[in-house]
Amino acid sequence: MLQSGTRFMENITPPYLQPGDTIGIVAPARFITREELQPAIRFLTSHGFLVKTAPHLFSQHHQFAGTDSERAQDLMEMIEDPMVKAILCARGGYGTVRILDLLNLRKLQQNPKWIVGYSDITALHSLINGWYGLESIHATMPINFPENVQGNESTLALVKALTGEHLTYKVPPSSMNIEGTATGVLVGGNLSILSTIIGTSSDISYSGRILFIEDVDEYLYHIDRMMMQLKRSGKLKAISGLIVGYFSDMKDNSTPFGSDAYEIIYSAVKEYRIPVCFGFPAGHSEPNFPLIMGRTVDLKVSNEGAFIEFHSGF
């Protein structure tokens, strides 16, 4: 276990946003409609931001928001536009992994800006954090913004993260928690996506990292299978701490698996004697609080709960 105070090579922190800055919206995975996007545009403009929508944002190619080429072109246009200071991914679904090899992320490295999303966007976070040395934000997406222009806990917290407010979280105790203290660069996201990129060019080192995982709408035996993959590939043994978010709408067979998602995860990691926080409010439920991926974070788990504090950027 790595103790608090251990030094890590810091990733690049993109510039924080100010009122009047432009936020771009792209759809690298599933399609989205104009109606579904309107709450996000209203909320962002009410907070003083300008909004730029990608040329193919409302396109549809089967279940995707346009062809692979069109979705990649949209993301590259936002990356190359000097006026765009942050890029929100409109929604997840499936499809981000299909465009990764069509992107020139060196241009993002040369002109850093925030990439925001969760779920399927995990594939993009991993590539940006692990291979291009940039921070990004795991957070709610436009498809989830409420109709109320005042927003909710998730959207208001996202604005705070984008504008540079210091992030700390206190998570209530869980009977599944494993006590301890660790410091490491935060990586991870959706467990299903992390599992699919193992052994690919998007895979990253987990050594000394603090891993965050969440998932939705999976069979419990799938969760066990993916945790076994992380375990047998050496990923779990390498991490210094684990933060477990929502595992929402889990499914089971007529013959029960016998353990719930948290019990499956606990069983996979308990032997490593690392701090583990269960129940962090992020993933496919509300609230969905922002996490700065690629940034060093302190994790302290005790009988009073878990305390998570992000180091300052820059």
C-alpha positions in Angstrom: 0.0 0.0 0.0 1.3 3.5 -0.9 1.0 5.9 2.0 -0.2 9.5 1.8 2.6 11.8 0.8 4.0 9.5 -1.9 5.0 11.5 -5.0 3.5 10.8 -8.4 4.2 12.2 -11.8 1.4 14.6 -12.4 -0.7 14.6 -15.5 -1.4 17.8 -17.4 -4.4 19.8 -16.0 -6.3 21.6 -18.8 -7.2 25.2 -18.1 -10.2 25.7 -15.9 -13.2 27.5 -17.4 -14.5 31.0 -16.8 -17.8 32.6 -17.7 -17.9 33.3 -21.4 -15.9 30.3 -22.4 -17.2 27.9 -25.0 -18.2 24.3 -24.2 -18.4 21.9 -27.1 -20.9 19.0 -27.2 -20.2 15.8 -29.2 -21.7 12.4 -29.3 -19.0 9.7 -29.7 -21.4 6.8 -29.1 -25.2 6.5 -29.2 -27.4 9.0 -31.0 -29.1 11.9 -29.2 -32.0 14.1 -30.3 -32.3 17.9 -30.2 -35.0 17.7 -27.6 -32.9 15.6 -25.3 -30.1 18.1 -25.5 -32.1 21.2 -24.8 -31.9 21.0 -20.9 -28.1 20.9 -21.0 -27.9 23.9 -23.4 -30.2 25.9 -21.2 -28.3 25.0 -18.0 -24.9 25.8 -19.5 -25.9 29.1 -20.9 -27.6 30.1 -17.7 -24.2 29.6 -16.0 -22.5 32.0 -18.5 -21.0 29.5 -20.9 -21.3 29.5 -24.7 -22.3 26.2 -26.3 -21.1 24.8 -29.6 -22.7 21.7 -31.0 -20.8 19.3 -33.3 -21.8 19.2 -37.0 -23.1 15.6 -36.8 -24.3 15.8 -33.2 -27.9 14.9 -34.2 -27.0 12.4 -37.0 -28.1 8.8 -36.7 -26.5 5.8 -38.2 -28.3 2.8 -36.8 -27.8 3.2 -33.0 -24.8 5.5 -33.4 -24.7 9.3 -33.6 -23.5 9.1 -37.2 -20.8 6.9 -38.8 -17.6 6.2 -37.0 -15.9 8.7 -39.3 -18.4 11.4 -38.6 -18.2 11.0 -34.8 -14.4 11.1 -34.9 -14.5 14.2 -37.1 -16.8 15.9 -34.7 -14.5 15.2 -31.7 -11.4 16.3 -33.7 -13.1 19.6 -34.7 -13.8 20.4 -31.1 -10.2 19.5 -30.1 -8.8 21.7 -32.8 -11.1 24.7 -32.2 -9.1 27.1 -30.0 -12.3 28.7 -28.8 -13.6 25.4 -27.2 -12.3 25.1 -23.7 -14.2 21.9 -22.7 -15.9 19.0 -24.5 -18.9 17.3 -23.1 -19.8 13.9 -24.4 -23.6 14.0 -24.9 -24.2 10.4 -23.7 -22.8 6.9 -23.5 -24.3 3.8 -24.9 -21.8 2.1 -27.1 -19.4 3.3 -29.8 -16.6 5.3 -28.4 -14.1 2.5 -28.7 -14.9 2.3 -32.5 -13.5 5.8 -33.1 -10.3 5.8 -30.9 -8.0 4.8 -33.8 -9.4 7.6 -35.9 -8.4 10.3 -33.5 -5.2 12.4 -33.4 -5.0 13.0 -29.6 -1.6 14.6 -29.9 -3.5 17.7 -30.8 -5.4 17.5 -27.5 -2.0 17.0 -25.8 -0.7 20.2 -27.5 -3.9 22.2 -26.6 -5.3 20.6 -23.5 -9.0 20.9 -22.7 -11.4 19.1 -20.5 -13.1 15.9 -21.8 -16.2 15.1 -19.8 -18.3 11.9 -19.6 -18.8 8.5 -18.0 -20.0 5.0 -18.9 -18.9 4.3 -22.5 -16.6 7.4 -22.4 -14.3 5.3 -20.1 -12.5 4.2 -23.2 -11.6 7.8 -24.0 -10.6 8.6 -20.4 -8.2 5.6 -20.3 -6.5 6.6 -23.5 -6.3 10.3 -22.5 -5.0 9.6 -19.0 -2.8 6.7 -19.6 -1.2 7.5 -23.0 -1.4 11.3 -23.4 -0.8 12.3 -19.8 -3.9 14.5 -19.5 -6.6 14.8 -16.9 -10.3 14.4 -17.7 -13.5 14.4 -15.8 -15.8 11.4 -15.1 -19.1 13.1 -14.6 -22.8 13.5 -15.7 -23.5 14.1 -19.3 -26.1 16.2 -21.2 -28.5 13.3 -21.7 -28.8 13.3 -17.8 -29.3 17.0 -17.3 -32.7 17.8 -15.7 -35.4 19.9 -17.2 -35.1 22.4 -14.4 -32.6 25.1 -15.5 -31.3 25.4 -12.0 -29.9 21.9 -12.4 -29.2 19.3 -9.7 -26.4 18.1 -7.5 -24.6 16.4 -10.4 -24.7 19.4 -12.8 -23.8 22.0 -10.2 -20.9 19.9 -9.1 -19.7 19.5 -12.7 -19.6 23.3 -13.0 -17.5 23.5 -9.9 -15.1 20.9 -11.2 -14.8 22.7 -14.6 -14.1 26.0 -12.9 -11.4 24.7 -10.6 -13.1 24.3 -7.2 -11.2 22.0 -4.9 -12.8 18.6 -4.8 -13.2 16.6 -1.5 -15.8 14.0 -0.7 -16.9 12.3 2.5 -18.6 9.0 1.9 -20.7 7.3 4.7 -19.4 4.1 6.2 -20.2 0.7 4.6 -19.9 -2.7 6.1 -18.0 -3.7 3.0 -15.3 -1.1 3.4 -11.7 -2.0 4.0 -9.8 0.5 6.1 -6.6 2.1 5.2 -4.8 5.0 3.6 -3.4 5.4 0.1 -2.4 8.0 -2.4 -2.4 7.4 -6.2 -3.4 8.7 -9.6 -7.1 8.0 -10.1 -8.0 5.8 -13.1 -10.9 3.7 -14.2 -14.6 4.2 -14.9 -17.1 1.7 -16.2 -16.1 -1.9 -15.3 -17.4 -3.4 -18.6 -15.3 -1.0 -20.7 -12.2 -1.4 -18.6 -12.6 -5.2 -19.1 -12.9 -4.9 -22.9 -9.7 -2.7 -23.3 -7.4 -5.0 -21.3 -4.6 -6.0 -23.7 -5.4 -3.3 -26.3 -3.6 -0.1 -27.1 -6.0 1.8 -24.8 -5.0 -0.3 -21.8 -3.1 1.5 -19.0 -0.9 0.6 -16.1 -2.7 0.2 -12.8 0.5 0.1 -10.8 0.2 2.3 -7.7 -3.1 3.8 -9.0 -6.4 4.2 -7.2 -9.0 2.5 -9.3 -12.6 3.6 -9.6 -15.3 1.3 -10.9 -19.1 1.4 -11.6 -21.5 -0.4 -13.9 -25.1 -0.8 -14.9 -27.6 -3.4 -16.2 -25.2 -6.4 -16.0 -25.8 -9.9 -14.8 -24.1 -10.6 -11.5 -22.0 -13.4 -13.0 -20.7 -10.9 -15.6 -19.5 -8.7 -12.7 -17.7 -11.8 -11.2 -16.2 -12.6 -14.6 -14.9 -9.1 -15.1 -13.5 -8.9 -11.6 -11.7 -12.3 -12.2 -10.3 -10.8 -15.4 -8.9 -7.8 -13.4 -7.6 -10.2 -10.8 -6.0 -12.8 -13.1 -4.4 -10.1 -15.3 -2.6 -8.6 -12.3 -4.6 -5.4 -12.3 -6.1 -5.7 -8.8 -2.8 -6.7 -7.3 -1.2 -3.6 -8.7 -3.5 -0.9 -7.4 -3.1 1.0 -4.1 -6.8 1.6 -3.4 -10.2 1.0 -4.8 -13.3 3.3 -5.0 -16.5 1.5 -5.9 -19.4 3.6 -7.3 -22.9 2.6 -8.2 -23.7 -0.9 -9.5 -27.2 -0.1 -10.7 -29.9 -2.4 -12.0 -28.0 -5.6 -11.6 -29.6 -8.7 -13.0 -29.6 -12.3 -11.9 -30.6 -15.7 -13.4 -33.4 -17.9 -12.2 -30.8 -19.8 -10.3 -29.3 -17.0 -8.1 -25.6 -16.3 -8.4 -25.4 -16.1 -4.6 -23.7 -12.7 -4.1 -24.6 -9.2 -4.9 -22.2 -6.9 -6.9 -20.5 -5.4 -3.8 -19.9 -8.8 -2.3 -18.4 -10.0 -5.6 -16.0 -7.1 -5.6 -15.1 -7.4 -2.0 -14.3 -11.1 -2.5 -12.0 -10.3 -5.4 -10.0 -7.6 -3.5 -10.0 -8.5 0.1 -6.7 -10.4 0.0 -4.7 -7.3 -1.2 -5.1 -5.3 2.0 -5.7 -2.1 0.3 -8.2 0.6 1.3 -11.6 0.1 -0.4 -14.5 2.6 -0.4 -17.9 1.2 -1.3 -20.8 3.4 -2.2 -19.2 6.4 -3.8 -22.0 8.4 -5.5 -20.9 8.2 -9.1 -22.1 6.2 -12.1 -25.5 5.4 -13.5 -27.6 6.8 -10.7 -28.1 10.2 -9.0 -26.2 12.0 -7.7 -23.3 11.4 -10.1 -20.4 13.5 -8.6 -17.4 14.4 -10.8 -14.1 12.7 -10.5 -10.9 14.0 -12.0 -9.4 11.1 -13.8 -5.6 11.1 -14.1 -5.1 13.3 -11.0 -3.5 12.2 -7.7 -6.0 11.6 -4.9 -5.8 10.8 -1.3 -8.1 8.0 -0.1 -8.6 7.4 3.6 -11.1 4.7 4.8 -11.9 4.3 8.5 -14.8 3.2 10.6 -16.3 6.7 10.2 -16.5 6.3 6.4 -14.2 7.3 3.5 -12.5 10.7 2.8 -11.4 11.4 -0.7 -9.4 14.5 -1.5 -8.0 15.5 -4.9 -4.6 17.2 -5.1 -4.5 20.7 -6.6 -4.1 20.8 -10.4 -1.1 22.5 -12.1 
